[in-house]
């Protein structure tokens, strides 16, 4: 699956606020990267016999 690339960067003020514990800033960053995280963390697991 190809990921759509955007040229929009998260403002440094939001990143700094998230690092300092601002819950709204952290939620914003997670919302921006939601689909990216979901794509990378989704994997079909199988056992040694190939069963799902």
Secondary structure, 3 states (H helix, E strand, C coil): CCCCCCCCCCCHHHHHHHHCCCHHHHHHHHHHCHHHHHHHHCCCCCCCCCCC
